[in-house]
Amino acid sequence: MVSYKELGLVNTRDMFAKAMKGGYAIPAYNFNNIEQMQAIIMACVETKSPVILQVSKGARAYADKYILRNMARGAVEYAHELGCDIPIVLHLDHGPNFEVAKDCIDNGFSSVMIDGSALPYDENVAMTKEVVDYAHKYDVTVEAELGVLGGVEDDVAAEESKYTKPEEVIDFTSKTGCDSLAISIGTSHGRCKFTPEQCTRTADGVLIPPPLAFDVLEEIEKKLPGFPIVLHGSSSVPVKYVKQIEEFGGKIPDSVGIPEEQLRKAAKSAVCKINVDSDGRLAMTAAIRKYFAEHPGDFDPRQYLSPAREELKKMYAEKNINVFGSAGHALD
């Protein structure tokens, strides 16, 4: 077994407490390869932001769990070399069962999510508690989920969302002992977070999504004062990246995300962790498509991955400053 402490990582306990006190949210960015990891760390060092490096089940299959573990160790050392020892968490995103969560804990993850949201309530409670009991032996923090997010991302899929029921949160958190709770208030996985029918469309064809259910969030805050809340499916799906991808040959119609002003509002509440995955995919793909169109003779991966990495870094830095409010809080 490898402890996350040997890798220089931290868990989310103090990180979330500081975020809630300071009125900001910790960015939780998914990564699969070295360019994504470098962009995340460069952006967070530049803005002096704490960060959660997220790994999905699909990322573990793609990059290998041992490589990912050592990439996290490398991220800690990379931040140090860049001049700022920012707090870094290695987190399992949407763990499907106890076995996967345990394997991550045994291999250096400092935080795990167990997602039993699609299960009957009592089964979600039982599976979450099993993970919590094991994780807490090693001072690993656990995120659980109540409510169902719609959309598709990696192996996580649901046709429709179901808002978290505020009346269930006290019972769930007390029975499971989880350290944070992912809720459903209208966010969604993937690049199409709402159907066109759910949105209004501007004169130039931009889809405007419905607002998040802040009334549900407020009720949950009343039930669980001071408890860390998490938002999944919170990519904003920037129009500029969608247009750039389509300009250079892509076809991603009806792409729509969560408006950044709504995420900023959430970050000032009990929401202390906000997940972003699709935006990273879009930014990277937009930069690569543009590069290939402008440099048809190039074939060295470093040539097109370098501008993609730079665009990712720029986007993450802007989110830390303008959306999550986490910039400047790495050394709190």
Buried (B, 14 or more C-beta within 10 A) or exposed (E): EBBBEEBBBBBBBEBBEBBBEBEBBBBBBBBBBBBBBBBBBBBBBBBBBBBBBBBBBBBBEBBEBEBBBBBBBBBBEBBEEBEBBBBBBBBBBBBBBBEBBBBBBBBBBBBBBBBBBBEEBEEBBBBBBBBBEBBEEBEBBBBBBBBBBBBBBBEBEBEEBBBBBBEBBEEBBEBBBBBBBBBBBBBBBBBBBBEEEEBEEEEEEEBEBEEBBBEBBBBBBEBBEEBBBBBBBBBBBBBEBBBBBBEBEBEBEEBBBBBBEBBBBBBEBBBBBBBBBBBBBBBBBBBBBBBBEEEEEEEEEEEBBBBBBBBBBBBBBBBBBEBBBBBBBBEB
